[in-house]
Amino acid sequence: MFGRESTLASRAALAAARQGKYAEVHLALMDLRATPAFSIGDQLIPGAPRPKQMRQLIAEQRSS
């Protein structure tokens, strides 16, 4: 999906799933500690940002 790193990560996740360890690998790869979480450009935003903050983050990513 996003190049060689994505392919390797997906293979690791599939191998972990076969061993009953998918959740652990998913957490290690994604490092998500909150629900919901949003990925905007190169930023990971945990929790639920307010609409104004979300628009600002998107505008910043679009301008960079």
Short mmCIF file of the C-alpha atoms (twelve columns), coordinates in Angstrom:
data_MODEL
# 
_entry.id   MODEL 
# 
loop_
_atom_site.group_PDB 
_atom_site.id 
_atom_site.type_symbol 
_atom_site.label_atom_id 
_atom_site.label_alt_id 
_atom_site.label_comp_id 
_atom_site.label_asym_id 
_atom_site.label_seq_id 
_atom_site.Cartn_x 
_atom_site.Cartn_y 
_atom_site.Cartn_z 
_atom_site.pdbx_PDB_model_num 
ATOM 1  C CA . MET A 1  0.000   0.000   0.000  1 
ATOM 2  C CA . PHE A 2  2.750   2.453   0.952  1 
ATOM 3  C CA . GLY A 3  5.809   0.680   -0.393 1 
ATOM 4  C CA . ARG A 4  8.227   -1.911  0.890  1 
ATOM 5  C CA . GLU A 5  7.727   -1.003  4.559  1 
ATOM 6  C CA . SER A 6  3.984   -1.641  4.294  1 
ATOM 7  C CA . THR A 7  4.580   -5.010  2.678  1 
ATOM 8  C CA . LEU A 8  6.950   -6.051  5.457  1 
ATOM 9  C CA . ALA A 9  4.587   -4.792  8.147  1 
ATOM 10 C CA . SER A 10 1.631   -6.634  6.640  1 
ATOM 11 C CA . ARG A 11 3.617   -9.872  6.429  1 
ATOM 12 C CA . ALA A 12 4.659   -9.506  10.061 1 
ATOM 13 C CA . ALA A 13 1.037   -8.897  11.065 1 
ATOM 14 C CA . LEU A 14 -0.169  -11.955 9.142  1 
ATOM 15 C CA . ALA A 15 2.543   -14.128 10.682 1 
ATOM 16 C CA . ALA A 16 1.644   -12.825 14.131 1 
ATOM 17 C CA . ALA A 17 -2.043  -13.560 13.494 1 
ATOM 18 C CA . ARG A 18 -1.193  -17.182 12.715 1 
ATOM 19 C CA . GLN A 19 0.457   -17.353 16.133 1 
ATOM 20 C CA . GLY A 20 -2.400  -15.634 17.961 1 
ATOM 21 C CA . LYS A 21 -0.346  -12.452 18.495 1 
ATOM 22 C CA . TYR A 22 -1.944  -10.035 16.028 1 
ATOM 23 C CA . ALA A 23 -3.075  -7.502  18.643 1 
ATOM 24 C CA . GLU A 24 0.428   -7.160  20.069 1 
ATOM 25 C CA . VAL A 25 2.007   -6.633  16.651 1 
ATOM 26 C CA . HIS A 26 -0.706  -4.194  15.590 1 
ATOM 27 C CA . LEU A 27 -0.123  -2.078  18.696 1 
ATOM 28 C CA . ALA A 28 3.639   -2.154  18.159 1 
ATOM 29 C CA . LEU A 29 3.351   -1.135  14.492 1 
ATOM 30 C CA . MET A 30 0.665   1.506   14.848 1 
ATOM 31 C CA . ASP A 31 1.480   2.763   18.341 1 
ATOM 32 C CA . LEU A 32 -2.169  3.734   18.789 1 
ATOM 33 C CA . ARG A 33 -3.018  4.267   22.440 1 
ATOM 34 C CA . ALA A 34 -6.380  5.980   22.109 1 
ATOM 35 C CA . THR A 35 -9.637  5.466   20.295 1 
ATOM 36 C CA . PRO A 36 -10.387 7.216   18.110 1 
ATOM 37 C CA . ALA A 37 -7.106  8.225   16.521 1 
ATOM 38 C CA . PHE A 38 -6.549  10.081  13.268 1 
ATOM 39 C CA . SER A 39 -3.622  10.104  10.875 1 
ATOM 40 C CA . ILE A 40 -3.312  13.443  9.092  1 
ATOM 41 C CA . GLY A 41 -0.299  13.601  6.830  1 
ATOM 42 C CA . ASP A 42 2.673   12.630  8.972  1 
ATOM 43 C CA . GLN A 43 0.920   13.320  12.277 1 
ATOM 44 C CA . LEU A 44 -0.948  10.889  14.509 1 
ATOM 45 C CA . ILE A 45 -3.646  12.597  16.550 1 
ATOM 46 C CA . PRO A 46 -4.975  10.542  19.462 1 
ATOM 47 C CA . GLY A 47 -8.493  11.102  20.689 1 
ATOM 48 C CA . ALA A 48 -11.166 13.232  19.066 1 
ATOM 49 C CA . PRO A 49 -9.952  16.692  18.063 1 
ATOM 50 C CA . ARG A 50 -12.496 19.472  17.863 1 
ATOM 51 C CA . PRO A 51 -13.627 20.359  14.320 1 
ATOM 52 C CA . LYS A 52 -11.666 23.644  14.340 1 
ATOM 53 C CA . GLN A 53 -8.478  21.820  15.369 1 
ATOM 54 C CA . MET A 54 -9.077  19.148  12.715 1 
ATOM 55 C CA . ARG A 55 -9.494  21.788  9.983  1 
ATOM 56 C CA . GLN A 56 -6.316  23.534  11.148 1 
ATOM 57 C CA . LEU A 57 -4.291  20.302  11.109 1 
ATOM 58 C CA . ILE A 58 -5.542  19.441  7.623  1 
ATOM 59 C CA . ALA A 59 -4.763  22.948  6.339  1 
ATOM 60 C CA . GLU A 60 -1.237  22.748  7.774  1 
ATOM 61 C CA . GLN A 61 -0.601  19.412  6.077  1 
ATOM 62 C CA . ARG A 62 -1.946  20.641  2.751  1 
ATOM 63 C CA . SER A 63 0.330   23.683  2.816  1 
ATOM 64 C CA . SER A 64 3.497   21.714  3.596  1 
# 
